[in-house]
Amino acid sequence: MKSFKVFLLIGSLTLFALLVTPELGLSQPPPPPSKPTQTPIDGGLGLLAAAGGAYAVKKLRDRRAE
């Protein structure tokens, strides 16, 4: 029984090697990725800077009021 299990394991590995290995050897590498789309961050960055400045001014005024 043990010899049958060893024979089955070796047979399975051999079958796997014969069926899968040629596919891996003949496959082509994927094409290189294309350039990413350039998105403008100017408007959003300006709004975040203005909101941060307004928040800082509010905090300074609140601190002086105490």
matplotlib code that plots the C-alpha trace (Angstrom):
import matplotlib.pyplot as plt

x = [0.0, 2.8, 4.5, 1.3, 1.1, 4.7, 4.0, 0.9, 2.8, 5.7, 3.2, 1.2, 4.4, 5.6, 2.3, 2.2, 5.8, 5.0, 1.8, 2.6, 6.3, 6.0, 3.3, 5.5, 8.4, 6.5, 4.5, 5.4, 6.0, 3.2, 3.6, 5.1, 2.5, 1.4, 2.1, -0.4, -2.9, -1.7, -4.3, -4.2, -4.0, -3.7, -7.3, -7.8, -4.4, -5.2, -8.5, -6.9, -4.2, -6.9, -9.0, -5.8, -5.0, -8.5, -8.5, -5.2, -6.5, -9.6, -7.5, -5.2, -8.2, -9.8, -6.5, -6.2, -9.9, -9.1]
y = [0.0, 2.4, 1.7, 2.6, 5.9, 6.7, 5.7, 7.9, 10.8, 10.5, 10.0, 13.1, 15.2, 14.0, 14.7, 18.2, 18.9, 17.7, 19.7, 23.0, 23.5, 24.0, 26.6, 28.5, 28.4, 29.6, 32.3, 35.9, 38.6, 41.2, 44.5, 47.4, 49.6, 52.7, 56.2, 57.2, 59.9, 63.3, 64.9, 68.5, 69.0, 72.8, 73.6, 71.1, 71.9, 75.7, 75.0, 72.9, 75.6, 78.3, 76.1, 75.4, 79.1, 80.0, 77.4, 78.7, 82.2, 81.0, 79.1, 82.2, 84.4, 81.9, 81.7, 85.5, 85.8, 83.5]
z = [0.0, 0.9, -2.5, -4.3, -2.5, -3.4, -7.0, -7.1, -5.6, -8.1, -11.0, -10.0, -9.7, -13.1, -14.7, -13.2, -14.4, -17.9, -18.2, -16.5, -17.1, -20.9, -20.4, -18.0, -20.4, -23.4, -21.7, -22.5, -19.9, -19.5, -21.4, -19.5, -17.7, -19.4, -18.0, -15.3, -16.1, -14.9, -12.6, -11.5, -7.7, -7.9, -7.0, -4.2, -2.7, -2.7, -0.9, 1.7, 2.3, 2.6, 5.0, 7.1, 7.2, 8.3, 11.0, 12.3, 12.4, 14.3, 16.8, 17.4, 17.9, 20.4, 22.3, 22.6, 23.7, 26.8]

ax = plt.figure().add_subplot(projection="3d")
ax.plot(x, y, z, "-o")
ax.set_aspect("equal")
plt.show()
